[in-house]
Every structure is written in structure tokens, then in C-alpha cells.
Amino acid sequence: MMGFNISCSPGRDAAAGFVQVTPQLPALVLYLDPVNLAIQLPSFPGGDVVLARFCRELAREAARLAAEIDPDGEPAPPERRPRHLLVTGDDGDSGGGY
């Protein structure tokens, strides 16, 4: 295993995708336009769980970044929306039957 740091910016045609390299080798590919980066299943026991955990964390953090830099770009995820809506009538009560 070789460690390295990389910094890059997505080009106008950047995309990401799930690919099945082989039936036993899933990968997440970042097509950064023009650079491509594949994140593959680790080859050690339990690597599938490690990759799944990483992908979930990546999704969460990517959503946070997107919301920070473009808050009006997409509707808020369900956990950020109000759970209840209080509908008031003319007299300020909850107006049963609404």
C-alpha cells in the first residue's frame, strides 16, 4: 500500500459513478475531467465493510460541502426539514381539521 496526498478540482464535465470492474470488484470512480480516480475494494478481510463505511462517510461529507457552497442548489435532506407544521387559524389556535 502506498500513501499519497492529492489535490484537484473537478472540471466542467466531472462526474462520479459506481462501476463493477468484475463481479467481485466494485469501485467508485471519480471522473474529474480530465483525471480519473478509482476507489476499489480493499484486499484484506473485512475490506467490503471498510469500503462501505468510507463511502457512507464520503457521501455525508460531500453533502455537507455541497450545502455549504451552494445552499440553494438542492432541497434540504429530510433530517434538516421540520418534522411538524403548525397550521394556525385566524384566532391563532391550531385550527383543528386542517
C-alpha positions in Angstrom: 0.0 0.0 0.0 1.4 3.4 -1.0 0.2 6.6 0.7 0.0 9.9 -1.1 -1.9 13.2 -1.0 -3.6 14.7 -4.0 -5.4 17.9 -4.5 -7.5 18.5 -7.6 -10.6 20.4 -8.8 -13.4 19.0 -10.9 -13.6 20.1 -14.5 -16.9 21.1 -16.2 -17.6 17.5 -17.2 -16.7 15.9 -13.9 -18.9 13.0 -12.7 -18.8 10.1 -10.2 -20.0 6.6 -10.7 -20.3 3.1 -9.3 -18.7 0.6 -11.5 -18.5 -3.2 -11.3 -14.9 -3.9 -12.5 -15.6 -7.6 -12.1 -18.4 -9.4 -10.3 -16.2 -9.4 -7.2 -14.6 -6.0 -7.6 -16.9 -3.0 -7.2 -15.4 0.5 -7.4 -16.3 4.1 -7.0 -14.8 6.1 -9.9 -14.3 9.9 -9.8 -14.2 11.3 -13.4 -12.7 14.6 -12.5 -12.2 15.9 -16.1 -9.5 15.1 -17.1 -8.2 13.0 -14.2 -9.9 9.7 -13.2 -9.6 8.2 -9.7 -10.9 4.7 -8.8 -11.5 3.7 -5.2 -11.6 -0.1 -5.1 -12.5 -2.8 -2.6 -9.6 -3.3 -0.1 -8.0 -6.7 -0.5 -7.9 -7.6 3.2 -10.6 -9.5 5.2 -13.5 -7.2 6.0 -12.5 -4.8 3.2 -16.0 -4.7 2.0 -17.2 -3.3 5.3 -14.4 -0.7 5.4 -15.2 0.5 1.8 -18.9 0.7 2.7 -18.2 2.7 5.8 -15.9 5.0 3.8 -18.5 5.5 1.0 -21.2 6.5 3.6 -18.8 8.9 5.2 -17.8 10.3 1.8 -21.5 10.8 0.9 -22.2 12.6 4.2 -19.3 14.9 4.0 -19.8 15.6 0.2 -23.4 16.6 1.0 -22.2 18.9 3.8 -19.8 20.6 1.4 -22.4 21.0 -1.3 -24.8 22.5 1.2 -22.1 24.9 2.4 -21.1 26.2 -1.0 -24.5 26.1 -2.7 -27.2 26.1 -0.1 -30.0 26.8 -2.6 -28.9 24.1 -5.0 -31.0 21.3 -3.7 -33.7 20.8 -1.1 -32.5 20.1 2.4 -32.3 16.4 3.3 -35.2 15.1 5.4 -33.3 15.4 8.7 -32.9 19.1 8.1 -36.6 19.8 7.4 -39.1 20.5 10.2 -40.9 17.4 11.4 -44.2 19.1 12.1 -46.1 22.0 10.8 -48.3 24.1 13.0 -51.2 25.5 10.9 -52.9 28.3 12.7 -56.4 29.6 12.1 -57.5 33.3 12.3 -57.7 33.2 16.1 -54.2 31.8 16.5 -55.1 28.3 17.5 -54.0 25.2 15.6 -57.4 25.2 13.9 -58.3 21.5 14.2 -59.4 19.9 11.0 -56.6 21.4 8.9 
